[in-house]
Amino acid sequence: MSRILLTITALVMIGSAMALGSFTDPARAGDTHRTPVPVSNSGQPPDHDDDHAGHAHDKPHDAKAVGKTSHGPAEGADRHGHEDEGHAEGVKLTAEQLKEFGIGVGTAAPGALDVFIDLPAEIAFNGDRLAHVTPRVPGVVIRVDKSLGDPVRAGERLALMQSRELAEAKAGFLSALERLTLARANFERESGLWRAKVTSEQEYLEAKQALAEAEIDRRSNEQKLHALGFDDAYINRLPRQPESELTIVPLLAPFQGVVVERHATLGERIGEETAAFVIADLSSVWLNISIYPKDLGRVGIGQKVSVALPEGEPAIGQIRFVAPNVGEATRTARALAVLDNASRRLRPGSFVTARIAVDSKTARVRVPKTALQTHEGETVVFVATDEGFVPRPVRTGSSNGDFVEIVDGLQKGERYAQTGAFTLKAQMAKATFGDGHAH
């Protein structure tokens, strides 16, 4: 029995050895004690022969290796500063190239970040500086001194009219003035005779009453001339005025401005209902803003408003009035702002977009929107370093369309590309494409 057990055990051991040998390559059994072949960072054996070198150089670069050499860190390396700084490459440009490419460099700094809303608006004449020059009496136009677009000074003559009604008013005043002169002389004479007991008291009182009535009549006719637009100086000169000028009515400019409308024509009869001229002072204009109901709670008196212009800086003003009602036809409310127009760039009647600052905050670092680019799926700012302009990932905050708040990634005082960042991005892409085919 013991022999049988020994035989079975021996057979089992032989079978196990044979099973183990079927999974081991006898030809390589001795190689398991060799020293392992060194492997480079890219996972390839070192360049011991030309064939290996050729295969290593033929492999194209990864598109994400912008700014890195072919011997950079492995793909899993930390991208936030743990890789070898010597492998990062920036875009180096001379001062002439910066100017040629339109790349503006600025310093990161805090700044106000206003929150805006854009609303439709229309430029209009400043109603406080707009005048309709209308004759006070009807008459016929006999001379026109100013035409459309002509500048005028305050008190300058615009046209001349001939008016029968004015002649009657002047004649009435001159007649009343003469009656007053006679009544005063008669009263003085009667007063002296009465004191000398030559005439009765009744005659003295009648002369006194006639003087008072003449004074009232003169004042009444003088007020008629004032109502026609004549001042005291003109009325005082009236007795010395030639008779040929008694029918002449001058139309005068009320203030300095420009003739924007003219309706006076030679030989035409115009009256009080006709605006012979319209004078506007264009040094300032009104901005009529339409406010949607949803924005009514955000717009108020005193807020800053601006209008972008095709050339130059925007026009700036403040809201001075917000209507308490909503228009039935437009379903919008009206807000009014006054804009400076010394440059004459704002033309009444033009439709524009009014940008109203409804809120304001101070950003730790504020950059123009033109400074931001997208690189490797991240928002970056090109920062000026000793190696050139290097894309640095940043985290943005609030924005108003013109400026963006930088929450993280750019420090106060650092130099960066404010404009032309897209050109820098293109230069990086060009350099990377060239490196990938240089070997």
Secondary structure, DSSP 8 states (H G I E B T S, - for coil): -HHHHHHHHHHHHHHHHHHHHTTS-GGGGGGGGS------TTS-----SHHHHHHHHHS---TT-TT--TT---TTS-TTTTS-GGG---B---HHHHHHHT-EEEE-EEEEEEEEEEEEEEEEE-GGGEEEE--SS-EEEEEE---TT-EE-TT-EEEEEE-HHHHHHHHHHHHHHHHHHHHHHHHHHHHHHHHTTSS-HHHHHHHHHHHHHHHHHHHHHHHHHHHTT--HHHHHHGGGS-GGGTTEEEEE-SSSEEEEEE---TT-EE-TT--SEEEE-TTEEEEEEEE-GGGGGG--TT-EEEE--SSSS-EEEEEEEE-SS--TTT--EEEEEEEE-TT----TT-EEEEEEEEEEEEEEEEEEGGGEEEETTEEEEEEEETTEEEEEE-EEEEE-SSEEEEEES--TT-EEEEE-HHHHHHHHHHHHHHHHT--
